Amino acid sequence: MTKTINLRQARKQRDRDAKRAAGDANAAKFGEAKPLRKARQAEADRAERVLQAHRRDDSRDDA
């Protein structure tokens, strides 16, 4: 036998879950301290420079 559910409560719980997910996403996006953001950005910039420095230049015509 299936369990009966109250549709109003199910709708409200679904809406609460959606708001919680949106809030968690915003907290991850905006809730980081400025020094941590700068450190993360500096690390990303450094990784990009290292990648660019090791990239091969295949545009030469040696043939």
Secondary structure, DSSP 8 states (H G I E B T S, - for coil): ------HHHHHHHHHHHHHHHHHHHHHHHH-S-HHHHHHHHHHHHHHHHHHHHT---TT----
